[in-house]
């Protein structure tokens, strides 16, 4: 056997177990979930009676699911905008060659060391509104001590705020990560381009507006994809921090799927929710992957 063919065979044999595992435990289970969403599986015992799109129609007639979709939209928009803006501003500030730069980078990145479960528990304590017996707690207590008691509110216990309180915790965890992405992008820009603009009389604001920000646009796109798919399938942060909330004000589709499938034993309906989540993520991620493939081919 030719040496190259031998190495080719070894390579195939090496990756074969991983490929097989992915086919079975990822794509195989996705296919099974898709099939389950079209059958009448409402008890522990599986029922393969085909019901078409009835499970999907029932979902969109369920008030809780419609509230969950609205919460997801609110969470996604706020999470993306606030995290990207704060991450970019932090990157710009850290890029000014300030003293103790490495210390600030580590402080901003530190929340990424926690899981969403830990973050949810911590922010559940911080945003606990308190009551007449305990008095103000957490952030409300801080507001009270510094004379800003009028800012105190019910946070995640208030249906008017609801999912926005969860956004605060999510932004705290991911803003430092986005900062690191932007900082790497900014420092990857050739110094000659920036210095040439400054020599021509461009102010620092114009340098960032017309040179740096357009050049880090691919970083922004990557950040949108990363944060977007996290927000669409958010689950653990909600579970540990708020649960479904008052009037489902902090409920999300992933939590509804958990309730429906493993507490209600309505496996077909839970599978339908999972497929809808998969489609939402695919709408966000697939165009990005296609565009990335085209760019690689052009190179």
MOSULCOR-V26092 format. One record per pair of residues at least 4 apart in sequence whose C-alpha atoms are under 8 Angstrom apart, sorted by sequence separation. I is the first residue (numbers start at 1). J is the second residue. D is the distance in Angstrom with one decimal. If there is no record, write none. Layout:
BEGIN
((I/J/D) (I/J/D))
END
This chain:
BEGIN
((1/5/6.7) (2/6/6.2) (3/7/6.3) (4/8/6.1) (5/9/6.1) (6/10/6.3) (7/11/6.1) (8/12/6.3) (9/13/6.2) (10/14/6.0) (11/15/6.4) (12/16/5.8) (13/17/7.6) (15/19/6.2) (16/20/6.0) (17/21/6.1) (18/22/6.2) (19/23/6.2) (20/24/6.2) (21/25/5.7) (22/26/5.1) (23/27/5.1) (24/28/4.5) (25/29/5.7) (26/30/6.1) (27/31/6.1) (28/32/6.2) (29/33/6.0) (30/34/6.2) (31/35/6.3) (32/36/6.1) (33/37/6.3) (34/38/7.1) (35/39/7.0) (36/40/7.9) (41/45/7.5) (42/46/7.7) (51/55/7.6) (53/57/6.2) (54/58/6.0) (55/59/6.3) (56/60/6.5) (57/61/6.4) (58/62/6.4) (62/66/6.6) (63/67/6.2) (64/68/6.1) (65/69/6.3) (66/70/6.4) (67/71/6.1) (68/72/6.1) (69/73/6.2) (70/74/6.2) (71/75/6.0) (72/76/5.9) (73/77/6.2) (74/78/6.2) (75/79/5.7) (76/80/6.0) (77/81/6.2) (78/82/5.9) (79/83/5.8) (80/84/5.9) (81/85/6.1) (82/86/6.0) (83/87/5.8) (84/88/6.0) (85/89/6.2) (86/90/6.1) (87/91/6.1) (88/92/6.2) (89/93/6.2) (90/94/6.1) (91/95/6.0) (92/96/6.8) (94/98/6.5) (97/101/6.8) (100/104/6.5) (101/105/6.2) (102/106/6.2) (103/107/6.2) (104/108/6.1) (105/109/6.1) (106/110/5.8) (107/111/7.9) (109/113/7.7) (110/114/7.9) (114/118/6.1) (115/119/6.3) (116/120/5.9) (117/121/6.3) (118/122/6.2) (119/123/6.1) (120/124/5.9) (121/125/6.5) (122/126/6.4) (123/127/5.8) (124/128/5.9) (130/134/5.9) (131/135/5.3) (136/140/5.6) (137/141/4.8) (138/142/6.6) (139/143/6.3) (140/144/6.2) (141/145/6.2) (142/146/6.3) (143/147/6.2) (144/148/5.6) (145/149/7.7) (148/152/7.7) (154/158/4.9) (157/161/7.9) (158/162/5.8) (161/165/6.5) (162/166/7.4) (163/167/6.5) (164/168/6.7) (165/169/7.1) (166/170/6.4) (167/171/6.0) (168/172/6.2) (169/173/6.5) (170/174/6.3) (171/175/5.5) (172/176/7.8) (173/177/7.9) (174/178/6.4) (175/179/6.2) (176/180/6.3) (177/181/6.5) (178/182/6.3) (179/183/5.9) (180/184/6.1) (181/185/6.3) (182/186/6.0) (183/187/6.1) (184/188/6.1) (185/189/6.8) (189/193/7.7) (190/194/7.2) (191/195/6.1) (192/196/5.9) (193/197/6.5) (194/198/6.4) (195/199/6.1) (196/200/6.3) (197/201/6.6) (198/202/4.9) (202/206/5.9) (203/207/6.1) (204/208/6.3) (205/209/6.0) (206/210/5.7) (207/211/5.3) (208/212/4.6) (209/213/5.6) (210/214/6.5) (211/215/6.3) (212/216/6.3) (213/217/6.4) (216/220/6.6) (217/221/6.4) (218/222/6.2) (219/223/6.1) (220/224/6.2) (221/225/6.3) (222/226/6.2) (223/227/5.9) (224/228/5.5) (225/229/6.2) (226/230/6.4) (227/231/6.1) (228/232/6.2) (229/233/6.5) (230/234/5.9) (234/238/7.2) (235/239/6.2) (236/240/6.2) (237/241/5.9) (238/242/5.4) (239/243/4.8) (244/248/4.9) (245/249/5.2) (246/250/7.6) (251/255/6.6) (252/256/6.3) (253/257/6.0) (254/258/6.3) (255/259/6.3) (256/260/6.0) (257/261/5.9) (258/262/5.7) (259/263/5.0) (260/264/4.8) (261/265/4.9) (262/266/7.8) (266/270/6.3) (267/271/6.0) (268/272/6.3) (269/273/6.5) (270/274/6.3) (271/275/6.2) (272/276/6.3) (273/277/6.3) (274/278/6.2) (275/279/6.2) (276/280/6.2) (277/281/6.3) (278/282/6.0) (279/283/6.1) (280/284/6.7) (281/285/6.1) (282/286/5.3) (283/287/7.0) (284/288/7.2) (285/289/6.3) (286/290/6.2) (287/291/6.1) (288/292/6.1) (289/293/6.1) (290/294/6.3) (291/295/6.3) (292/296/6.2) (293/297/6.2) (294/298/6.2) (295/299/6.3) (1/6/6.4) (21/26/7.7) (22/27/6.7) (23/28/5.8) (24/29/6.8) (36/41/7.1) (41/46/5.4) (42/47/7.7) (60/65/6.7) (61/66/7.9) (114/119/6.5) (130/135/5.5) (131/136/6.6) (136/141/4.8) (137/142/8.0) (143/148/4.6) (144/149/4.2) (153/158/7.7) (156/161/6.3) (157/162/6.6) (197/202/5.6) (198/203/6.7) (202/207/6.2) (206/211/7.6) (207/212/6.4) (208/213/5.6) (209/214/7.5) (238/243/5.5) (239/244/7.8) (244/249/6.7) (245/250/5.0) (251/256/7.2) (258/263/7.2) (259/264/6.2) (260/265/6.4) (261/266/5.1) (262/267/7.7) (41/47/4.9) (59/65/6.3) (60/66/6.5) (130/136/4.8) (143/149/5.0) (155/161/6.0) (156/162/4.7) (198/204/7.7) (238/244/7.5) (244/250/5.1) (245/251/6.4) (260/266/5.6) (261/267/4.8) (40/47/5.6) (41/48/6.9) (94/101/6.3) (129/136/6.2) (130/137/5.1) (143/150/7.8) (155/162/6.7) (156/163/6.9) (243/250/6.9) (244/251/4.0) (260/267/7.1) (261/268/7.9) (39/47/6.9) (40/48/6.3) (41/49/7.9) (129/137/5.8) (136/144/7.7) (141/149/8.0) (143/151/6.7) (144/152/7.6) (156/164/7.7) (242/250/6.8) (243/251/6.7) (244/252/7.4) (261/269/7.4) (39/48/5.4) (40/49/5.4) (128/137/6.0) (129/138/7.3) (140/149/7.1) (143/152/6.5) (156/165/5.4) (198/207/7.4) (260/269/7.0) (261/270/4.9) (39/49/5.3) (40/50/6.4) (94/104/7.6) (127/137/7.6) (128/138/6.0) (129/139/8.0) (155/165/5.8) (156/166/7.3) (197/207/6.7) (260/270/5.5) (261/271/7.7) (39/50/4.4) (40/51/6.2) (94/105/7.5) (126/137/7.4) (127/138/5.8) (128/139/7.7) (129/140/6.4) (140/151/7.6) (244/255/7.5) (36/48/7.9) (38/50/5.9) (39/51/5.2) (126/138/4.3) (127/139/5.8) (128/140/7.9) (140/152/4.8) (238/250/7.2) (243/255/8.0) (257/269/8.0) (258/270/7.3) (38/51/5.6) (39/52/7.0) (125/138/6.4) (126/139/5.6) (127/140/7.4) (139/152/7.7) (140/153/7.1) (194/207/6.9) (238/251/7.4) (257/270/4.9) (38/52/5.0) (238/252/7.9) (257/271/7.7) (38/53/6.2) (38/54/7.5) (239/255/7.3) (257/273/5.9) (38/55/6.9) (194/211/7.3) (235/252/7.3) (238/255/7.8) (257/274/6.9) (37/55/6.6) (194/212/8.0) (234/252/7.4) (37/56/7.9) (235/254/5.6) (254/273/7.7) (233/253/7.7) (234/254/6.7) (235/255/5.9) (253/273/6.9) (254/274/7.5) (233/254/6.1) (129/152/7.7) (189/212/7.6) (254/277/7.8) (129/153/6.5) (253/277/7.6) (129/154/5.0) (128/154/7.5) (129/155/6.7) (186/212/6.7) (189/215/7.5) (127/154/7.9) (128/155/7.4) (127/155/6.1) (129/157/7.7) (127/156/7.3) (186/216/6.7) (185/216/5.9) (182/216/7.1) (185/219/6.8) (182/219/6.4) (127/165/8.0) (181/219/6.7) (182/220/7.9) (181/223/8.0) (233/277/6.8) (178/223/6.7) (232/277/7.1) (123/169/6.2) (232/280/7.3) (233/281/7.9) (120/169/7.0) (232/281/6.7) (119/169/6.8) (229/281/5.6) (228/281/7.9) (119/173/7.4) (229/284/7.2) (228/284/7.3) (229/285/7.5) (114/173/7.9) (225/284/6.7) (225/285/6.4) (111/172/7.1) (112/173/5.7) (111/173/4.9) (112/174/6.6) (111/174/7.4) (225/288/7.6) (112/176/7.5) (111/176/7.5) (112/177/7.0) (110/176/7.7) (108/175/7.6) (109/176/4.6) (170/237/7.8) (108/176/4.6) (109/177/6.0) (108/177/7.8) (105/176/7.8) (109/180/7.7) (166/237/7.6) (166/238/7.1) (105/180/7.8) (166/241/7.6) (166/242/8.0) (162/245/7.1) (162/246/7.9) (166/250/7.6) (78/164/7.9) (90/176/7.9) (156/242/6.7) (159/245/7.6) (163/249/6.2) (159/246/5.9) (162/249/4.8) (163/250/4.5) (75/163/6.5) (79/167/5.8) (83/171/5.3) (87/175/4.9) (91/179/4.9) (95/183/6.9) (157/245/6.7) (158/246/7.2) (159/247/6.8) (161/249/7.8) (162/250/5.1) (163/251/7.7) (74/163/7.6) (75/164/6.7) (78/167/7.0) (82/171/7.0) (86/175/6.2) (87/176/6.1) (90/179/5.8) (91/180/6.9) (94/183/7.8) (156/245/7.2) (157/246/6.4) (160/249/7.7) (74/164/7.8) (87/177/7.4) (88/178/7.2) (89/179/7.8) (159/249/5.3) (75/166/8.0) (79/170/7.1) (83/174/6.8) (84/175/7.1) (87/178/4.9) (88/179/5.8) (91/182/5.9) (92/183/7.3) (95/186/8.0) (71/163/6.4) (75/167/6.2) (79/171/6.3) (83/175/5.0) (87/179/4.0) (91/183/4.9) (95/187/7.9) (86/179/7.7) (87/180/7.8) (84/178/6.5) (88/182/6.1) (156/250/7.4) (83/178/7.2) (87/182/7.3) (120/236/7.9) (124/240/7.9) (120/237/5.0) (124/241/5.0) (119/237/7.0) (120/238/7.0) (123/241/6.8) (124/242/7.1) (117/236/5.7) (120/239/7.8) (121/240/5.6) (116/236/5.9) (117/237/5.6) (120/240/5.0) (121/241/5.5) (116/237/4.9) (120/241/4.3) (117/239/7.8) (118/240/7.7) (120/242/8.0) (117/240/5.5) (117/241/7.8) (84/220/7.6) (84/223/7.3) (80/224/6.5) (80/227/6.3) (79/227/7.6) (80/228/6.9) (76/228/6.4) (79/231/7.4) (76/231/5.4) (75/231/6.8) (76/232/6.8) (72/231/7.3) (72/232/6.4) (71/249/7.3) (71/250/6.9) (68/248/7.5) (71/251/7.0) (72/252/6.1) (67/248/7.1) (71/252/6.4) (72/253/7.7) (67/249/7.7) (68/250/7.9) (68/251/5.6) (69/252/7.0) (64/248/6.9) (67/251/7.7) (68/252/4.5) (69/253/6.8) (68/253/5.4) (65/253/6.7) (68/256/7.9) (65/256/7.4) (59/269/7.4) (55/268/6.9) (56/269/7.4) (55/269/5.4) (59/273/7.8) (56/272/6.1) (55/272/6.5) (56/273/7.9) (44/265/6.4) (43/265/5.6) (42/265/6.1) (43/266/6.3) (42/266/4.3) (43/267/7.3) (41/266/6.5) (42/267/5.8) (41/267/5.6) (42/268/6.4) (41/268/5.0) (42/269/7.9) (40/268/6.3) (39/268/6.2) (37/267/7.9) (38/268/6.9) (36/267/7.4) (37/268/4.6) (36/268/5.2) (37/269/6.2) (37/270/7.6) (37/271/4.9) (38/272/7.8) (36/271/6.1) (37/272/4.7) (36/272/7.8) (34/271/6.8) (33/271/5.4) (34/272/7.3) (37/275/7.8) (33/272/7.8) (33/274/7.6) (34/275/6.5) (33/275/7.3))
END
